[in-house]
Amino acid sequence: MTNFDQPIDRLGTNSIKWDAFLKTYNEEELLPLWIADMDFKTPPGVLAAYQKLLSEGILGYSEVSDSLYNEIISWENRQHGLSLNREDIFFFSGVLAGVTTAIQALTQPNDTILIHDPVYPPFAAIITNNRRKLVRSRLIEKNHQFMIDFGDLEEKFNKQQIKLMILCNPHNPGGRVWSAAELNQLGKLCKKYNVLVLSDEIHQDLVFPPNHMTSFFNAGEQFSDFSIQFTSMTKTFNLAGIKNSLAFVKNKKLRELLLNKQQENFQQEINTFGLVGMEAAYQSGEAWLNDLLPYLQSNITFTLEYFRTHLPKAVVMEPEATYLLWIDFSAYDFSDSELEERLVHKGKVVLNTGVSYGAGGKQHMRLNVACPRSILEEGLNRIVFALS
Ligand SMILES: Cc1ncc(COP(=O)(O)O)c(C=O)c1O
């Protein structure tokens, strides 16, 4: 049984989570509960694979092994009911690198791309940095959960010539696991209006029972004809720094376009550490993941209870997946900048600011609870103090 209670000192390790924000905020002793990176050691099987690699001492170019392809195909089939062939699988140095390449391959400058609001901030940045037009569709909040506004989506598909949509499945920051029925309705709309879908499924393995994750490919007949799925083992096994990810493409035409753009950008060679870590994680990480999920769930329950007791005016979304909690602080009547200022400079705790996820994130914050309970409790105490 993995001990997730053991704190690990990450200060001074060039960690974006622990070190980089000190420079931004010019503050000492900040507690970071932000970026989606866990304060737990990666599974022992992954560390052993790296130790073996280093003891051999050779770090030359590597190809993707047959065994890695088999592990990916087997994992995606066992865990997500996908049936993949080797030629469907692309490797990228990160989901965002893959999404960017797909946008370049499948759309032209000035084409319009739709994302939800709120949603993971780099989507908007990638779209505008690549000179595509950005359109957002606001998610509806019902019983403290996000729902897709299908009316709004159809109107935008109909009137704004949307070429492509980026879907976040499960959703970051809300932790929603979109149901098969929701995805089916969404896919049918995309098909009707010829909208391509990039489905970012990086959080696919961090789903809490009884919720059930449906991959976009499996949500309707021939949905893989007009979509690409992206995922990675890096969130699942806390390996984000290896920057390695997968894209699944079944449609031959989409595959050709993606491959051409990947080669044009010379992105087809994959880093050895990524390949080694990935294979070891698939081979040996499942037991670790089975220990991790209940730990995350108990941290979520603890946080919800803590908020109910100490900050009852805050509205916290209970995630169905991910270790990220979306919190509505609007009842406290602080502006976004006041909220951030209080948390950072009074409470000395860092969360992600909600407005960076879109206008729907006004007066919200995103909290990462993937850390030892003692750190989480300290962070929650700091949030209460910040708002007092
Ligand atoms: C939804 C989503 N997509 C992509 C990423 C980043 O993935 P990568 O580091 O593989 O580019 C994250 C990281 O938090 C994420 O939450």
The ligand as an ORCA input file, in Angstrom:
! r2SCAN-3c Opt
* xyz 0 1
  C      -6.925     19.283    -19.678
  C      -5.437     19.344    -19.779
  N      -4.851     19.208    -20.972
  C      -3.504     19.258    -21.123
  C      -2.694     19.466    -20.025
  C      -1.217     19.573    -20.229
  O      -0.722     18.421    -20.790
  P       0.768     18.316    -21.328
  O       1.678     18.713    -20.215
  O       0.882     16.879    -21.716
  O       0.866     19.236    -22.509
  C      -3.269     19.606    -18.761
  C      -2.420     19.859    -17.586
  O      -2.864     20.233    -16.542
  C      -4.668     19.532    -18.638
  O      -5.276     19.658    -17.445
*
